[in-house]
């Protein structure tokens, strides 16, 4: 039996209500209306619904946009400037390397790009980014993220779920479970163009949480998503479900005849069906980008072939969060083989570092800058948290065995950079530090459990209190670890 952290009441259950009314579209509409009323639900219904729930303490952020850079961007080539790499370029590192390594590592290598100070805050940023300096004073750099798996699969799962081995609920699912959604006609958690590798659906799944809280995928990674609404939700709006409606309604009738109020799986399935029907009306409007002005499309780079794809994803994210979706993930993933770079992950430059990172940065620079500017102009940035980063960083040393014209860097987990913007964090601020070579974290160490604890704190949730009992144990996103990085709070 699974139990939530929410209180129980003696209110009538949904299944009892369904017993008393006609099952069908009228009943579904009634349930939809009842869901918006300020009435308490019993514990089982609360777990399996998306009703807005009270946070543990006042929120700094009401919603989250996670810009996931699959493959591992190099921190020493993007945001963590290390002049010592130029002085020691081509020399063996004067420090002890960690024993856990993914590939063979050679000598130290200077960054191919120059750094400069940007914004009034003077944040260091490499020349890979030409647009992002415009919002530098909104960025909170996290330079001390560490303690993750050295392989893509384990690292990606740990970043998303807090565990690198076992299937656990994703951070978006935990936030959905803890807070619900402000729009009962849309999912609380949407994942735009998610990858099917390195954990795949487990990275945005609900695991043992009720399935209503799992991420809803939209689009396919590595492919142009100019018709993203058609790729996923046009199916809902043009009758794609009609062939299944009779079967689903038949199942709903059967569910309505069930007398037990303790079957979480049946409740979750019922909630999912209700949401699917309501989405037929709400989703097409939310995903209709033709409502946006030409100026907005230019802001996101949708008028340029190189930035149109990621720009469209970022614009979709803004439209979704402003309509009440609680957690939206935008994925920069796929392959670079069309660019002549033989790699499977977007940022995984074991070789071709210079060409690969230049291609990647050019694709995301203008769109993510436009996203922050757009959120700020609409008054949304102050209570929307934007999180950027990959599953790990890259070594300050060269990948051994590569010739100098195709050099790259190996996976690195002992200190790398992510950043946040908006949502109650300090803008134009640097938190934590790595050593002079960017190898070890030496200040304000931030493990992934600490990152998750801080993320939950920003949305008003105490990571030690957001628990779910499963198989006789209380689980949480941060397991038995995690501390909030108080220093980044505005």
N, C-alpha and C positions, 0 to 999 in steps of 0.2 A: 504494500500500500504506500502510495506517495502522498506527502503532505506538504503544504506550502507554509510560508511565513505569514500568511494573511489570516485575520480573525474569521470565525464562523458565526453564522446567524441562523435564525429559524425561518428565514424567508422561503417562499415557495421556490422549488427548483425549476429549471427550464423544462426538464422532462415532464414534471407534473403539469406545467403549463401546457405543454404540447398534448398531454392527455386530454385536456379540457377544451381545446379549440380545434378547429378544422386544420388538418395538416395540408400544406400547399403553399402557394405564393402569398396568400393572405396571412397564413401563419408566420411565414418568414418575415413578412413586412411588420407584423405585430412584434415579433422578437426584436427586429431592428429598432423599432421605436422604443421598446422597453429598455433596450440596452443603453439608450441615451438618458434615461431617467436617473435622478440621483437617489437610487435605491440600493441598498446593500444586497449582495448576493451571497449564497452560501460558499463555503471554502472551495468546493469542487468547481462551481461555476466561475469563481474568481480566477482559479488557476487556468481554466480553459477558455477564458474570454479576453478580449482586448480592451475592456473598460479602463478608463483612466483611473490610476491608483495614486494614492497619496505617497509622496516621496518621504524618506526618513527625515530629511531636513531641507530647507529651501534650496531649490535648484540654482546653479549658476548657468547650466545649459539645459535646454528642454529637448534638444535633439542633437544627433551626431551624424557627421558625414566622414566616412573613413576612405581616404584615397590610398589604396593599396598598390604598392610598387613591387610586383612579383619578381623575384629573382635576386634581390639584394643590391640596392644602389650603394655606390662607394662613398662613404662618409668623408674620406680624405680628399675626394675630388668634387664634392658638392658644397658642404656647409661647415666642415671641421678643418680649418686651415692649419697646416703643419709645415712651417718653414724648414724645420729640421730635415724633412724629406729631400729638400733640394740640396742641403749641405751634405747629406749622407747618400745621395743618389748613387746607386750601383755598388754600395758597400754592404757588407754583412750587418745585420741588425745588432746593436750593442746591448741586447737584452735577451732574456731567456724566453723562448717561444713556449706556448702552451703545448701539451702533449697531444691534445685532441685536435686533429687537423683533417680537412677534407681532401686536399690535394697537396702536391709537392710545392714548397714555397722557397723562393730564391732570395735575392738581395732586395734591399730597400729601393723603392722607385718613387721619384718625384711626380707630382701631379702634372699632367699635360696641360692643365689650365691654370691661368693666373687667378688669384683671389683679389677682391677689393672690398672695401667697407661700404655698406649700403644703408640707406635710410638715416633718419636722425639718430637712431640708436647705434649705428655703425656696426651692424652685424656683418661678419665675414661671409661672403658668398662667391662661389666661383663664377667664371664667365660662361659656364654652361647655361646660366639663367640670365636672360635679358629682360624679361617682363616681371619676374617675381620681386626684384628690388623695389618695385612700386608699392608693395604691401609689406615690406620688411618690418615696419614698426608694429605690425599686427601679429608677427610670428613669434612663437615661444620655442626656441630650439632646445631639444633634449639631447645633449651630447653624451650621455652616460648610460644609454640603454645597453643591457647585457644579459648574460645567462640565458641563452637559448640553444637549441640544437644546432649542430654544425651542418646538417643536411637539410635540403629544402623541405622535404616532407615533414620531418619532426619540427623544424623551426616554424613552418607555416601553421601547423596545427597548434603549436604552443602559443603563437601570437594571437590566433583567433579564439582558442578555447581554454588556454591556460595549462594544457597538458599535451605532451608530445607523443604519448603512447596510446592512451585510452581515449575512446570516443566520449567527449564531454560537450555540454551546450556551448555554443559560441557566445562571444561577448554581446553581439546584437540580440541574441535570444534572451540572455540574462536581463538586458535592459528592457526588452519587450515584456518579459515576465514581471519585472519589478515596477514598471510604469504604465504599461498598456499603451494605447495610441490615442491621439486627439482626433482621429478621423475613423469612425467605425466602418467606413466603406472601403478603406484601404488597409493593406497589411501594415503592421507596425515595423516590419524589417524587410527591406528590399535590397537585393544584391544585383548590381548592374554588371553584366558581362563577366560572371564569375568563371574561374578556371576549373577544369575538370581534373586537373592533376594535383599532386602533392596534398592529398587529403580530400580534394574535391568537395562533395556535398557535406562532408563532416565539418568543414571549415565554416559553414553557415547553418548547420543543422541545429536542432533543438535537443538532440540526444534523448535523455530521459525527461526533460521538461515537456509539457503538453505541446503537441505538434503545431498548435496555432501560433506558437512563438518562433518557429523556424523561419529562416530567410526565404523570401520568394525570389527566385532567379529571374532576371530580365535580360534577354539577349545572350549572345555567344561571344566568348573571348577571341580576339584575333581576327574578327571579321567586321567590316563596316556596319554600323548600326544606324544608318540613315533612316531606316524604317523600323526602329526599335519597337514602336508601339504595335506595328504589325507582327513583328517577330514573336511577341509574347501575348499581348493583350488584345490585339485585334481578334484573336481567337475567341476571347470572352465576349467582345462586343458585337460580333457579327453572326452569332448563333453557333459557334463551335461547340458550345456545351449542350445544344438542344438535343442532340442524339443521346446524350447521357442523362438529360433531365428526368425522363420517366423512371430510369433505374434509380437515380439518386433520390427522387421523391418517394419511390417505393421503399428505399432504405430508410429515409427519414420517418416514414410511417411506422416502419418496424422499430426504429429507435424510440418513437413516441409511445409505443406499447410496452417498452421495457419499464419495469417498476423500480429497478435499483437506481439509487442516486449516487452510487459510489464507483461507477465504472468510468474511470478517467479516459480510457481510450474511446469509448462511445461518445462522451461529452466532447472530446477534442475533435472527433470526426464530424459531429454535428456542427460545431462552431466553424470548422473549415468549410463545410458546404454552405453555411449561411453567408460567410464572408465571400465565397466565390460568386454567389448570386448577386450580392451587393456590388461587387467589383465590376460587374458587367456594365453598370451605369457610371461608376466613378472613375475607373481606370482610363478609359479612352480620353476623357477630358484632361486628366492629369498629364498624360503623355503626348498631348497634341501640341507639338512645338511650333506649329504654324501660327499660334496665337502670339508668339513672341515678336518683338520688333526687329527690324534689320540691324539696328544699333546693338541690341542685346546679342544677336547672333554673332556680330563682329567682335563683341567683347570677349566671347568664348572661343573665338577663332574658327567658327563654323563656316566662314567664307573662304577658308584656306584648306587645301587638300590635306596638308600635313597635320593639321590640328583639328580637323572637323570631327573625327571619330571620338577622341577623348573630350573635345569640347561639348559634343552632344550629350555624352554621359554626365558631365558636370552640370549642364543645364537641366537635364532630367532630375539630377539630385536636388538642385535648388527647388524645382517645381514640386517635388515630392515632399521635402521637409516643410515647405510653406503650406502644404495641405495636411500636415499633421502626422506624417510618417516619422516614427521615432528614430530609426537608425537606417541610414542608407550607405551602402558600400559601393565605391566606384573602383574598378579594377583596371590597372594598366598592365595587361598581360598579352600573351601570344608569342609569336616567333619573329625573328629578325631575318629569316632566310631570304625574304624578298629584297633585303638590303645587302645581300652577299655576306651575311654574318651567320655562320653555322652554329646557332645556339637554340635551345628549346625555350628558355625563359627570357623574358623581355630584358631584365637588368642583369642577367647572369654572365658577365663578361670575364670569364676565365681567359679569354683571348679577345682581341679586337676591342679593347677597353675604350680607346679614343673614339673610334667610329660608333661603337654601340651606345655609349653614354651620350654622345652628341645627338644621335637619332632619337633616343629616348627623351632627353631633356627638351628637344625641340617640339616633341609631340605633346608634352604636358605643360610646358612653361606658361604659355598664354592662357590655356583653358583654366588651369587652377588659379592663376592670378585673377582672371575674370570672375571666377566663382567667388573668391573672397571679396572682390570689389562690389559685385552684385549683391551679395548677402549684406554687406555693410551699407550700401545705398538704400536697401529696403528695410533697414533696421533689424535684420535678422541675425547679424553676426554676433551681437552681444549675448544672445542666448542660443546660438548654434555653435557647437564645437566641431572644428575641422581637424582631423588627425591625418598626418601624412607619414608614410614610411614603408619599408619592406621587412622581410622576415629576419634579415641581419645586414651587416655592412660588408666591407671587403678589406682585405689585408693591405697594410702599407707596403708590403713586399710584392714583388712580381711573381706571377705564376711560373714556376720552374718548368723548363722544357720548351717554352715558346720562343720563337725567334723575335728579334727586336721590332719587326714591323707589325707583329700581331700580338704584342704583349697584353696581358690582362692581370687580374687580381683574383685571389682565392676567396672563399667564404670567410667571414670574420664575425665572431660572436662575443668577443670580450670587451667591446665598447664601440657603439655606433650611434648614428644620429637619426632621430625622428623629430617631427615638429607638430605643434598644435597652433591653432589660431581661433580667436573668439572664445565664446563659452566660458568666460570667467578666468582666463589665464592671462598672464602678464605678456603684453606685446613688446617686441623689440628686446627680448630677454633671452639670455643663455643660461641654461641650467645644466649643471654637471660638467665634467671635463674628462678627456682622455689624456694620456701622457704626451710628450712632445712628438711622438711618432704616430699617435692615433691607434695604439695597440691595446693598452690596458686602460680601463676606467680607473681614475684616481680621485674623483671628487663627486659626491652626491650620486652614488651608485643607484641605478634604477633598473631593477630586474623587470621581467615581463609581468610578474605578479604585482610589483609596485605600479607599473603602468596601468594595469587593470584596476587596481585599487583607486588610483587617481582618477581614471576615467569614470568609474562609478561614483566617486565623490562629487565630481563636477556635475553629474546629472541628479544629485541629491540622494544617492543611495550609499549606505554604509556597507562596505564589502563584507564585513563580518556578520551582518544581520541578514543579508540577501542570501537565504539558504533554501534548499529543497531537499526533503528527505526521500531517499531512494535506496532500496535494498538495505534498509536498516541503518543508514548513515546520512548525516547532514552534509550535503555538498554545497560548494560555493565556487564562484569563478576563480578566486584566488587560493583555493584549497586551504591550507593552514598558514599561508604566508601573506605577504603584501603589506606595504605601508604607503600612505598617501604622501606625495611630494608637495608638502605645504608651501615650499618656496616658489612654486610657479603660480600660485593663486593670486589673482589680482586683488 
